[in-house]
């Protein structure tokens, strides 16, 4: 095996893909096709496996940086990951994670024949006490202004203020904020801005087109604050960004966002609502408007399952 864990997982998943195959015929011809349970038969399955494995690989990098190959991951690592996720996710989400780890185990063993991994043999079922839909609160304009003003005037560095701006004005995830470089923000001659996101969730690239004047002004300010095109805008890790934002929320007495297990996500929801309203004002039907917003957020089209999550005012 080579490269990082995320790449190793993705390679194994890609090798398992057999799109368009008939599940029933494959089951009947199991002896001929080998272990069909290691096959990925749809684009949705592929995407879900990549999302979970990427999330887990990032977590491993932060918590077990000494692990460099998939064969060295064991069920204790998976258990620790699930236990931590249970603090912020619903039980239904945890069940999905557990199911995907069982599939990843088969996919990895089928691709790397000498790996002989067992990610789930001692994993105990994990449940969450979270019964409500988490991350359900949208950041209001007044709350954002309060947070941003506090971060600008009271924090030792400008990292928190910039992170708040990038999430609120461009809808970026924390992981995207921590990797964004100066050259990734382009201010266009027509008064708009384009934010390029490279290798984000699911190993996808995307361009976010910003037309809101206040947002373009904020992005121009951020871009001009960094001189080297290859320097990161917010040069700290994702976890440090989350901690900085949570501390600022504490100082501003915004416990309701923390109770909903949300910080940056609440600002992504605010961005999504603004963009949705803009597209509708331009004459797009609700489904078309949501597809555009979903792509801006990095989810892709036809994610109707997320429509209610991000858009409150239809």
Kinemage of the C-alpha trace (Angstrom):
@kinemage 1
@onewidth
@group {chain A} dominant
@subgroup {mainchain}
@vectorlist {calphas} color= white
{ca unk a 1} P 0.000 0.000 0.000
{ca unk a 2} L 1.067 3.595 -0.559
{ca unk a 3} L 0.043 7.211 -0.007
{ca unk a 4} L -2.293 8.295 2.762
{ca unk a 5} L -5.232 6.443 4.309
{ca unk a 6} L -7.818 8.481 2.417
{ca unk a 7} L -6.246 7.569 -0.930
{ca unk a 8} L -5.934 3.890 0.036
{ca unk a 9} L -9.613 3.727 0.982
{ca unk a 10} L -10.675 5.514 -2.204
{ca unk a 11} L -8.603 3.193 -4.383
{ca unk a 12} L -10.174 0.127 -2.754
{ca unk a 13} L -13.668 1.565 -3.197
{ca unk a 14} L -13.055 2.352 -6.859
{ca unk a 15} L -11.791 -1.186 -7.447
{ca unk a 16} L -15.002 -2.563 -5.950
{ca unk a 17} L -17.341 -0.605 -8.235
{ca unk a 18} L -19.523 -2.604 -10.620
{ca unk a 19} L -22.173 -0.119 -11.696
{ca unk a 20} L -25.234 -1.361 -13.508
{ca unk a 21} L -24.871 -4.929 -12.304
{ca unk a 22} L -28.017 -6.866 -11.434
{ca unk a 23} L -27.939 -7.767 -7.730
{ca unk a 24} L -30.082 -10.882 -8.151
{ca unk a 25} L -28.022 -12.354 -10.965
{ca unk a 26} L -24.827 -11.658 -9.033
{ca unk a 27} L -26.267 -13.442 -6.010
{ca unk a 28} L -27.189 -16.462 -8.133
{ca unk a 29} L -23.699 -16.553 -9.619
{ca unk a 30} L -21.786 -15.965 -6.408
{ca unk a 31} L -19.453 -18.870 -7.015
{ca unk a 32} L -18.454 -17.416 -10.358
{ca unk a 33} L -18.120 -13.800 -9.261
{ca unk a 34} L -16.490 -14.381 -5.896
{ca unk a 35} L -17.481 -12.378 -2.832
{ca unk a 36} L -20.211 -10.125 -4.193
{ca unk a 37} L -20.748 -8.467 -0.791
{ca unk a 38} L -17.545 -6.524 -1.489
{ca unk a 39} L -18.975 -5.033 -4.699
{ca unk a 40} L -20.237 -1.435 -4.882
{ca unk a 41} L -23.187 -1.462 -7.258
{ca unk a 42} L -24.370 2.148 -7.360
{ca unk a 43} L -22.976 5.666 -7.492
{ca unk a 44} L -24.812 6.474 -4.256
{ca unk a 45} L -23.106 3.580 -2.449
{ca unk a 46} L -19.753 4.698 -3.819
{ca unk a 47} L -20.317 8.269 -2.624
{ca unk a 48} L -21.408 7.158 0.855
{ca unk a 49} L -18.385 4.892 1.256
{ca unk a 50} L -16.020 7.643 0.126
{ca unk a 51} L -17.635 10.153 2.492
{ca unk a 52} L -17.375 7.838 5.515
{ca unk a 53} L -13.846 6.668 4.731
{ca unk a 54} L -12.658 10.256 4.142
{ca unk a 55} L -14.198 11.364 7.431
{ca unk a 56} L -12.573 8.459 9.243
{ca unk a 57} L -9.196 8.994 7.520
{ca unk a 58} L -9.186 12.646 8.620
{ca unk a 59} L -10.014 11.578 12.163
{ca unk a 60} L -7.216 8.993 12.117
{ca unk a 61} L -4.761 11.639 10.946
{ca unk a 62} L -5.670 13.869 13.889
{ca unk a 63} L -5.878 11.150 16.547
{ca unk a 64} L -3.616 8.297 15.369
{ca unk a 65} L -1.120 9.887 13.025
{ca unk a 66} L 1.264 6.918 13.419
{ca unk a 67} L -1.106 4.677 11.426
{ca unk a 68} L -0.093 4.892 7.761
{ca unk a 69} L -1.684 1.810 6.162
{ca unk a 70} L -5.182 0.335 6.161
{ca unk a 71} L -3.894 -3.017 7.415
{ca unk a 72} L -2.812 -1.375 10.683
{ca unk a 73} L -6.279 -0.046 11.496
{ca unk a 74} L -8.163 -2.243 13.951
{ca unk a 75} L -11.584 -2.377 15.553
{ca unk a 76} L -10.396 -0.359 18.556
{ca unk a 77} L -9.815 2.621 16.267
{ca unk a 78} L -13.280 2.199 14.770
{ca unk a 79} L -14.861 1.905 18.217
{ca unk a 80} L -13.153 5.088 19.397
{ca unk a 81} L -14.311 6.927 16.269
{ca unk a 82} L -17.932 5.782 16.710
{ca unk a 83} L -17.935 6.656 20.416
{ca unk a 84} L -16.813 10.179 19.608
{ca unk a 85} L -19.342 10.563 16.799
{ca unk a 86} L -22.128 9.477 19.143
{ca unk a 87} L -21.632 12.681 21.113
{ca unk a 88} L -22.797 14.775 18.174
{ca unk a 89} L -24.760 12.461 15.846
{ca unk a 90} L -28.131 10.767 16.095
{ca unk a 91} L -28.423 7.005 16.569
{ca unk a 92} L -29.575 6.634 12.966
{ca unk a 93} L -26.379 8.255 11.733
{ca unk a 94} L -24.245 6.028 13.960
{ca unk a 95} L -25.989 2.950 12.575
{ca unk a 96} L -25.135 4.125 9.063
{ca unk a 97} L -21.487 4.535 10.052
{ca unk a 98} L -21.382 1.016 11.513
{ca unk a 99} L -22.901 -0.450 8.366
{ca unk a 100} L -20.387 1.338 6.152
{ca unk a 101} L -17.434 0.067 8.198
{ca unk a 102} L -18.608 -3.509 7.616
{ca unk a 103} L -18.677 -2.805 3.884
{ca unk a 104} L -15.283 -1.067 3.945
{ca unk a 105} L -13.770 -4.092 5.648
{ca unk a 106} L -14.896 -6.347 2.767
{ca unk a 107} L -13.837 -3.828 0.114
{ca unk a 108} L -10.345 -3.431 1.585
{ca unk a 109} L -9.782 -7.186 1.943
{ca unk a 110} L -10.972 -7.803 -1.595
{ca unk a 111} L -8.586 -5.176 -3.016
{ca unk a 112} L -5.552 -5.650 -0.776
{ca unk a 113} L -5.495 -9.442 -0.511
{ca unk a 114} L -2.720 -9.487 2.099
{ca unk a 115} L -4.304 -6.859 4.349
{ca unk a 116} L -6.648 -9.270 6.183
{ca unk a 117} L -8.274 -6.401 8.087
{ca unk a 118} L -11.035 -6.811 10.632
{ca unk a 119} L -12.519 -3.438 11.486
{ca unk a 120} L -15.671 -4.653 13.213
{ca unk a 121} L -14.963 -7.943 15.030
{ca unk a 122} L -14.934 -6.414 18.536
{ca unk a 123} L -16.941 -3.247 17.875
{ca unk a 124} L -19.850 -2.930 20.283
{ca unk a 125} L -23.107 -1.286 19.178
{ca unk a 126} L -23.082 2.447 19.862
{ca unk a 127} L -26.190 4.477 20.537
{ca unk a 128} L -26.698 8.201 20.893
{ca unk a 129} L -28.804 10.159 23.363
{ca unk a 130} L -29.504 12.698 20.640
{ca unk a 131} L -33.081 12.137 19.510
{ca unk a 132} L -33.686 15.539 17.890
{ca unk a 133} L -32.326 16.581 14.561
{ca unk a 134} L -28.927 18.070 15.290
{ca unk a 135} L -27.335 21.085 13.641
{ca unk a 136} L -30.848 22.392 12.970
{ca unk a 137} L -30.338 26.061 13.862
{ca unk a 138} L -29.616 28.700 11.238
{ca unk a 139} L -27.306 31.600 12.107
{ca unk a 140} L -29.179 34.908 12.091
{ca unk a 141} L -27.633 38.025 10.562
{ca unk a 142} L -27.580 39.792 13.919
{ca unk a 143} L -25.892 36.859 15.662
{ca unk a 144} L -23.285 36.606 12.907
{ca unk a 145} L -22.502 40.335 13.172
{ca unk a 146} L -22.168 40.003 16.939
{ca unk a 147} L -19.789 37.046 16.594
{ca unk a 148} L -17.728 38.649 13.856
{ca unk a 149} L -17.386 41.970 15.681
{ca unk a 150} L -16.266 40.219 18.857
{ca unk a 151} L -13.736 38.047 16.993
{ca unk a 152} L -12.374 41.071 15.105
{ca unk a 153} L -11.907 43.212 18.203
{ca unk a 154} L -11.013 40.750 20.947
{ca unk a 155} L -9.223 37.681 19.538
{ca unk a 156} L -5.427 37.583 19.494
{ca unk a 157} L -5.310 36.649 15.806
{ca unk a 158} L -7.669 37.186 12.884
{ca unk a 159} L -8.100 33.449 12.241
{ca unk a 160} L -11.500 33.194 13.926
{ca unk a 161} L -12.865 36.298 12.192
{ca unk a 162} L -11.729 35.035 8.780
{ca unk a 163} L -13.185 31.568 9.432
{ca unk a 164} L -16.526 33.142 10.322
{ca unk a 165} L -16.473 35.208 7.121
{ca unk a 166} L -15.619 32.262 4.871
{ca unk a 167} L -18.391 30.107 6.288
{ca unk a 168} L -21.053 32.817 6.374
{ca unk a 169} L -20.270 34.469 3.035
{ca unk a 170} L -19.161 31.406 1.008
{ca unk a 171} L -20.734 28.431 2.806
{ca unk a 172} L -17.418 26.658 3.452
{ca unk a 173} L -16.933 23.644 5.727
{ca unk a 174} L -14.305 23.859 8.473
{ca unk a 175} L -12.066 21.414 6.598
{ca unk a 176} L -12.296 23.645 3.511
{ca unk a 177} L -11.535 26.796 5.483
{ca unk a 178} L -8.333 25.313 6.907
{ca unk a 179} L -7.009 24.424 3.422
{ca unk a 180} L -8.083 27.508 1.443
{ca unk a 181} L -5.185 29.459 -0.112
{ca unk a 182} L -5.045 33.098 -1.190
{ca unk a 183} L -5.035 32.121 -4.863
{ca unk a 184} L -8.316 30.208 -4.392
{ca unk a 185} L -10.271 33.481 -4.051
{ca unk a 186} L -10.743 35.352 -7.331
{ca unk a 187} L -12.379 38.759 -7.511
{ca unk a 188} L -13.920 39.132 -10.964
{ca unk a 189} L -14.110 42.286 -13.082
{ca unk a 190} L -17.928 42.182 -13.061
{ca unk a 191} L -18.080 42.690 -9.299
{ca unk a 192} L -18.545 39.029 -8.371
{ca unk a 193} L -16.187 36.566 -6.698
{ca unk a 194} L -15.264 32.924 -7.250
{ca unk a 195} L -13.978 30.648 -4.495
{ca unk a 196} L -12.254 27.490 -5.710
{ca unk a 197} L -12.415 24.474 -3.402
{ca unk a 198} L -9.903 21.734 -4.213
{ca unk a 199} L -10.126 18.127 -3.048
{ca unk a 200} L -12.954 18.592 -0.586
{ca unk a 201} L -15.387 16.022 0.812
{ca unk a 202} L -15.545 12.994 -1.466
{ca unk a 203} L -12.319 14.155 -3.169
{ca unk a 204} L -14.298 16.630 -5.305
{ca unk a 205} L -13.392 20.112 -6.596
{ca unk a 206} L -15.930 22.901 -7.039
{ca unk a 207} L -16.211 26.632 -7.709
{ca unk a 208} L -18.511 28.781 -5.590
{ca unk a 209} L -19.790 31.860 -7.421
{ca unk a 210} L -20.624 34.799 -5.153
{ca unk a 211} L -22.729 37.775 -6.309
{ca unk a 212} L -23.872 39.300 -3.000
{ca unk a 213} L -22.102 42.677 -2.664
{ca unk a 214} L -21.439 42.354 1.075
{ca unk a 215} L -20.021 38.858 0.570
{ca unk a 216} L -17.801 39.968 -2.336
{ca unk a 217} L -16.510 42.822 -0.187
{ca unk a 218} L -15.722 40.438 2.680
{ca unk a 219} L -13.935 37.996 0.361
{ca unk a 220} L -11.929 40.852 -1.178
{ca unk a 221} L -10.838 41.925 2.300
{ca unk a 222} L -9.796 38.371 3.171
{ca unk a 223} L -7.911 37.856 -0.080
{ca unk a 224} L -6.026 41.153 0.225
{ca unk a 225} L -4.955 40.340 3.793
{ca unk a 226} L -2.668 37.547 2.504
{ca unk a 227} L 0.226 38.344 0.165
{ca unk a 228} L 1.577 34.958 -0.938
{ca unk a 229} L -0.816 33.171 -3.346
{ca unk a 230} L 0.112 29.800 -1.824
{ca unk a 231} L -0.366 30.823 1.809
{ca unk a 232} L -3.427 29.545 3.632
{ca unk a 233} L -6.047 32.118 4.577
{ca unk a 234} L -6.618 30.508 7.983
{ca unk a 235} L -3.369 28.617 8.730
{ca unk a 236} L -4.620 26.403 11.562
{ca unk a 237} L -6.207 22.952 11.730
{ca unk a 238} L -9.949 22.259 11.541
{ca unk a 239} L -10.263 21.372 15.218
{ca unk a 240} L -8.573 24.638 16.210
{ca unk a 241} L -11.038 26.572 14.064
{ca unk a 242} L -13.985 24.852 15.756
{ca unk a 243} L -12.546 25.578 19.209
{ca unk a 244} L -11.971 29.239 18.362
{ca unk a 245} L -15.532 29.672 17.094
{ca unk a 246} L -16.992 27.849 20.113
{ca unk a 247} L -14.995 30.081 22.482
{ca unk a 248} L -16.318 33.151 20.695
{ca unk a 249} L -19.874 31.822 20.992
{ca unk a 250} L -19.314 31.373 24.728
{ca unk a 251} L -18.107 34.951 25.057
{ca unk a 252} L -21.171 36.166 23.154
{ca unk a 253} L -23.592 34.031 25.209
{ca unk a 254} L -24.813 32.024 22.199
{ca unk a 255} L -25.322 28.719 23.945
{ca unk a 256} L -28.320 27.829 21.775
{ca unk a 257} L -26.038 27.068 18.826
{ca unk a 258} L -23.846 24.794 20.912
{ca unk a 259} L -26.929 23.045 22.275
{ca unk a 260} L -27.853 22.213 18.685
{ca unk a 261} L -24.304 20.859 18.121
{ca unk a 262} L -23.660 23.481 15.466
{ca unk a 263} L -21.276 26.330 14.794
{ca unk a 264} L -19.988 26.599 11.235
{ca unk a 265} L -22.929 24.499 10.021
{ca unk a 266} L -25.362 27.186 11.187
{ca unk a 267} L -23.531 29.693 8.980
{ca unk a 268} L -23.588 27.304 6.017
{ca unk a 269} L -27.358 27.140 6.489
{ca unk a 270} L -27.551 30.956 6.437
{ca unk a 271} L -25.516 31.003 3.221
{ca unk a 272} L -27.770 28.321 1.707
{ca unk a 273} L -30.942 30.273 2.505
{ca unk a 274} L -29.551 33.484 0.953
{ca unk a 275} L -28.460 31.694 -2.214
{ca unk a 276} L -31.784 29.823 -2.459
{ca unk a 277} L -33.702 33.101 -2.173
{ca unk a 278} L -31.473 34.684 -4.824
{ca unk a 279} L -31.972 31.873 -7.335
{ca unk a 280} L -35.746 31.965 -6.817
{ca unk a 281} L -35.758 35.739 -7.321
{ca unk a 282} L -34.032 35.113 -10.660
{ca unk a 283} L -36.968 32.942 -11.755
{ca unk a 284} L -35.774 29.420 -10.927
{ca unk a 285} L -38.239 26.829 -9.672
{ca unk a 286} L -37.664 25.586 -6.089
{ca unk a 287} L -36.104 22.290 -7.246
{ca unk a 288} L -33.747 24.093 -9.644
{ca unk a 289} L -32.819 26.648 -6.985
{ca unk a 290} L -32.041 23.932 -4.435
{ca unk a 291} L -29.907 21.963 -6.905
{ca unk a 292} L -27.809 25.081 -7.508
{ca unk a 293} L -27.443 25.682 -3.760
{ca unk a 294} L -26.602 22.047 -3.104
{ca unk a 295} L -23.779 22.257 -5.627
{ca unk a 296} L -22.517 25.458 -4.007
{ca unk a 297} L -22.421 23.648 -0.655
{ca unk a 298} L -20.522 20.712 -2.144
{ca unk a 299} L -23.317 18.123 -1.982
{ca unk a 300} L -24.090 17.900 -5.699
{ca unk a 301} L -27.478 17.789 -7.433
{ca unk a 302} L -30.526 15.702 -6.517
{ca unk a 303} L -29.877 15.806 -2.768
{ca unk a 304} L -33.535 16.212 -1.893
{ca unk a 305} L -32.826 14.619 1.496
{ca unk a 306} L -30.919 17.776 2.498
{ca unk a 307} L -33.464 20.279 1.207
{ca unk a 308} L -35.311 20.590 4.521
{ca unk a 309} L -32.049 20.589 6.456
{ca unk a 310} L -30.640 23.695 4.773
{ca unk a 311} L -33.657 25.663 3.564
{ca unk a 312} L -36.167 26.760 6.192
{ca unk a 313} L -38.087 29.328 4.162
{ca unk a 314} L -39.289 27.635 0.981
